[in-house]
């Protein structure tokens, strides 16, 4: 993680807050991007005009949600 741009400028608490907010609970690796590019090249030659987000679910993360009250389905 030390190679991630700007990661070393954050406090431990800030780093943990980012990881907690990311659904996959980790930062991305070079391999994550390589696999996405290989997918586009090998498996999706007809794919056009799309945005492929490689973010570990960061936009979907957020505050933990309290469990539903007992009896609520």
Backbone as a chain_set.jsonl record, in Angstrom:
{"seq": "XXXXXXXXXXXXXXXXXXXXXXXXXXXXXXXXXXXXXXXXXXXXXXXXXXXXXXXXXXXXXXXXXXXXXXXXX", "coords": {"N": [[0.812, -1.198, 0.0], [2.073, 1.142, 0.455], [3.04, 2.125, -1.911], [0.943, 3.332, -3.135], [-0.306, 6.251, -4.512], [-0.213, 9.09, -2.527], [-1.046, 7.728, -0.265], [0.757, 7.506, 1.847], [0.613, 10.016, 2.945], [-1.568, 10.132, 4.516], [-3.163, 9.798, 7.734], [-3.172, 7.034, 10.066], [-5.789, 6.653, 10.911], [-7.253, 7.941, 8.883], [-6.597, 6.338, 6.701], [-7.752, 3.912, 7.514], [-10.417, 4.696, 7.583], [-10.951, 5.035, 4.858], [-10.631, 2.388, 3.948], [-12.668, 1.178, 5.437], [-14.875, 2.359, 4.264], [-14.873, 1.325, 1.741], [-16.31, -1.25, -0.11], [-14.965, -3.693, -0.664], [-13.024, -3.6, 1.216], [-10.298, -2.976, 0.914], [-7.477, -1.423, -0.739], [-7.01, -0.726, -4.226], [-5.058, -2.777, -6.477], [-2.33, -3.01, -8.805], [-2.722, -5.267, -10.35], [-5.499, -5.486, -10.363], [-6.305, -3.528, -12.17], [-4.972, -4.39, -14.462], [-6.271, -6.841, -14.942], [-8.844, -5.923, -15.552], [-8.377, -4.501, -17.924], [-7.446, -6.583, -19.534], [-9.8, -8.091, -19.639], [-11.409, -6.356, -21.168], [-9.989, -6.381, -23.587], [-9.886, -9.132, -24.283], [-12.431, -10.312, -23.813], [-14.509, -8.555, -24.329], [-14.831, -7.297, -26.968], [-16.797, -5.975, -28.393], [-17.811, -4.088, -26.795], [-18.608, -0.765, -26.214], [-18.441, 2.759, -25.513], [-18.678, 2.764, -22.703], [-18.235, 3.088, -19.155], [-15.906, 1.776, -17.113], [-15.7, 1.062, -13.902], [-13.209, 0.801, -11.547], [-13.034, 0.44, -8.568], [-13.413, -0.903, -6.204], [-15.864, -0.744, -4.989], [-16.134, 1.654, -3.676], [-17.864, 4.015, -4.041], [-20.277, 2.918, -3.268], [-20.012, 2.311, -0.669], [-20.26, 3.256, 2.768], [-21.728, 4.514, 5.762], [-22.035, 2.127, 8.345], [-24.916, 0.108, 8.557], [-27.451, -0.156, 10.897], [-28.719, -3.209, 12.337], [-31.874, -4.623, 11.278], [-34.848, -4.076, 13.174], [-36.097, -6.564, 15.413], [-38.458, -8.807, 14.118], [-39.052, -7.394, 11.831], [-39.213, -7.832, 8.413]], "CA": [[0.0, 0.0, 0.0], [2.921, 2.322, 0.521], [3.269, 2.623, -3.263], [-0.247, 4.015, -3.61], [-0.087, 7.696, -4.508], [-0.86, 9.842, -1.462], [-1.389, 6.882, 0.884], [1.674, 7.829, 2.929], [0.287, 11.325, 3.507], [-2.743, 9.99, 5.376], [-2.974, 9.222, 9.067], [-3.709, 5.674, 10.17], [-7.247, 6.757, 11.003], [-7.776, 8.273, 7.553], [-6.457, 5.126, 5.881], [-8.759, 2.946, 7.944], [-11.727, 5.209, 7.169], [-11.096, 4.721, 3.435], [-10.848, 0.943, 3.846], [-13.995, 0.884, 5.984], [-15.876, 2.874, 3.343], [-14.786, 0.552, 0.504], [-16.983, -2.532, 0.102], [-14.015, -4.8, -0.657], [-12.181, -3.391, 2.4], [-8.88, -2.892, 0.569], [-7.224, -0.515, -1.845], [-6.759, -1.437, -5.466], [-3.706, -3.179, -6.843], [-2.066, -2.939, -10.238], [-3.337, -6.448, -10.95], [-6.924, -5.22, -10.555], [-6.433, -2.762, -13.414], [-4.528, -5.266, -15.546], [-7.341, -7.816, -15.217], [-9.942, -5.218, -16.215], [-7.953, -4.224, -19.299], [-7.449, -7.875, -20.25], [-11.197, -8.414, -19.909], [-11.859, -5.551, -22.301], [-9.312, -6.827, -24.801], [-10.142, -10.537, -24.609], [-13.799, -10.781, -23.64], [-15.529, -7.55, -24.62], [-14.429, -6.486, -28.118], [-17.939, -5.237, -28.925], [-18.201, -3.116, -25.77], [-18.229, 0.606, -26.562], [-19.138, 3.832, -24.825], [-18.967, 2.414, -21.321], [-17.268, 3.45, -18.133], [-15.614, 0.625, -16.265], [-15.189, 1.57, -12.623], [-12.353, -0.136, -10.811], [-12.946, 1.211, -7.329], [-13.653, -1.727, -5.025], [-17.155, -0.424, -4.396], [-16.041, 2.843, -2.812], [-19.056, 4.87, -4.055], [-21.403, 2.233, -2.644], [-19.74, 2.172, 0.757], [-20.891, 4.285, 3.59], [-21.833, 4.194, 7.178], [-22.634, 0.827, 8.647], [-26.346, 0.193, 8.793], [-27.86, -0.94, 12.062], [-29.582, -4.328, 11.977], [-33.311, -4.363, 11.311], [-35.46, -4.47, 14.455], [-36.66, -7.901, 15.445], [-39.81, -8.888, 13.599], [-39.146, -6.71, 10.548], [-38.672, -8.702, 7.368]], "C": [[0.851, 1.256, 0.0], [3.187, 2.927, -0.846], [2.065, 3.379, -3.82], [-0.068, 5.522, -3.45], [-0.893, 8.373, -3.397], [-1.153, 9.041, -0.211], [-0.519, 7.235, 2.085], [1.409, 9.178, 3.58], [-0.873, 11.257, 4.494], [-2.359, 9.461, 6.75], [-3.525, 7.806, 9.055], [-5.232, 5.689, 10.213], [-7.891, 7.062, 9.658], [-7.696, 7.06, 6.623], [-7.549, 4.118, 6.23], [-10.153, 3.397, 7.539], [-11.98, 4.913, 5.694], [-11.38, 3.235, 3.263], [-12.237, 0.555, 4.357], [-15.106, 1.316, 5.039], [-15.932, 2.065, 2.041], [-15.359, -0.84, 0.733], [-16.029, -3.712, 0.139], [-12.979, -4.681, 0.452], [-10.689, -3.455, 2.093], [-8.716, -1.848, -0.524], [-6.91, -1.35, -3.081], [-5.29, -1.739, -5.68], [-3.545, -3.049, -8.353], [-2.745, -4.093, -10.954], [-4.832, -6.247, -11.196], [-7.16, -4.481, -11.875], [-6.045, -3.626, -14.607], [-5.624, -6.255, -15.92], [-8.523, -7.158, -15.92], [-9.599, -4.925, -17.671], [-7.947, -5.51, -20.115], [-8.879, -8.316, -20.57], [-11.695, -7.657, -21.128], [-11.255, -6.04, -23.613], [-9.749, -8.216, -25.242], [-11.614, -10.915, -24.662], [-14.868, -9.797, -24.082], [-15.177, -6.688, -25.837], [-15.564, -5.64, -28.689], [-18.429, -4.161, -27.956], [-17.699, -1.734, -26.162], [-18.989, 1.585, -25.675], [-19.488, 3.546, -23.387], [-17.873, 2.915, -20.395], [-17.109, 2.236, -17.233], [-14.971, 1.149, -14.987], [-14.404, 0.469, -11.937], [-12.068, 0.529, -9.472], [-13.259, 0.406, -6.074], [-14.969, -1.459, -4.332], [-17.137, 0.804, -3.508], [-17.297, 3.709, -2.861], [-20.265, 4.236, -3.365], [-21.221, 2.055, -1.146], [-20.454, 3.267, 1.529], [-20.913, 3.856, 5.031], [-22.482, 2.825, 7.341], [-24.1, 1.021, 8.999], [-26.699, -0.702, 9.98], [-28.765, -2.09, 11.629], [-31.057, -3.944, 12.07], [-33.864, -4.793, 12.674], [-36.07, -5.86, 14.341], [-38.115, -7.881, 14.975], [-40.009, -8.193, 12.279], [-38.497, -7.591, 9.495], [-37.869, -7.886, 6.398]], "O": [[0.391, 2.32, -0.414], [3.521, 4.107, -0.946], [2.166, 4.004, -4.876], [0.282, 6.002, -2.372], [-2.115, 8.239, -3.341], [-1.481, 9.626, 0.821], [-1.004, 7.261, 3.216], [1.93, 9.454, 4.661], [-1.13, 12.215, 5.224], [-1.356, 8.764, 6.904], [-4.256, 7.424, 8.141], [-5.885, 4.833, 9.616], [-8.943, 6.516, 9.327], [-8.62, 6.795, 5.854], [-8.188, 3.546, 5.346], [-10.991, 2.566, 7.187], [-13.102, 4.576, 5.316], [-12.278, 2.863, 2.508], [-12.901, -0.3, 3.771], [-16.171, 0.7, 5.017], [-16.93, 2.117, 1.322], [-14.947, -1.536, 1.661], [-16.255, -4.652, 0.901], [-12.142, -5.57, 0.613], [-9.904, -3.931, 2.912], [-9.689, -1.437, -1.156], [-6.585, -2.533, -2.981], [-4.406, -1.067, -5.15], [-4.533, -2.986, -9.084], [-3.285, -3.918, -12.046], [-5.372, -6.797, -12.157], [-8.106, -4.782, -12.602], [-6.71, -3.599, -15.643], [-5.874, -6.478, -17.105], [-9.14, -7.77, -16.792], [-10.443, -5.086, -18.553], [-8.395, -5.522, -21.261], [-9.138, -8.851, -21.648], [-12.324, -8.234, -22.015], [-11.942, -6.101, -24.633], [-9.959, -8.456, -26.431], [-12.006, -11.754, -25.473], [-16.034, -10.175, -24.2], [-15.222, -5.462, -25.744], [-15.302, -4.675, -29.407], [-19.355, -3.414, -28.268], [-16.508, -1.549, -26.414], [-20.057, 1.264, -25.154], [-20.501, 4.039, -22.891], [-16.734, 3.135, -20.81], [-18.081, 1.74, -16.663], [-13.834, 1.621, -14.999], [-14.886, -0.651, -11.772], [-11.001, 1.106, -9.265], [-13.361, 0.976, -4.987], [-15.175, -1.9, -3.201], [-18.025, 0.98, -2.674], [-17.772, 4.117, -1.801], [-21.173, 4.943, -2.929], [-22.161, 1.693, -0.437], [-21.166, 4.093, 0.958], [-20.196, 2.946, 5.446], [-23.359, 2.432, 6.572], [-24.468, 1.99, 9.663], [-26.288, -1.86, 10.044], [-29.504, -1.957, 10.653], [-31.437, -3.059, 12.837], [-33.392, -5.77, 13.255], [-36.507, -6.265, 13.264], [-38.9, -7.031, 15.395], [-41.049, -8.38, 11.647], [-37.365, -8.043, 9.666], [-37.324, -8.43, 5.437]]}, "num_chains": 1, "name": "protein.A"}
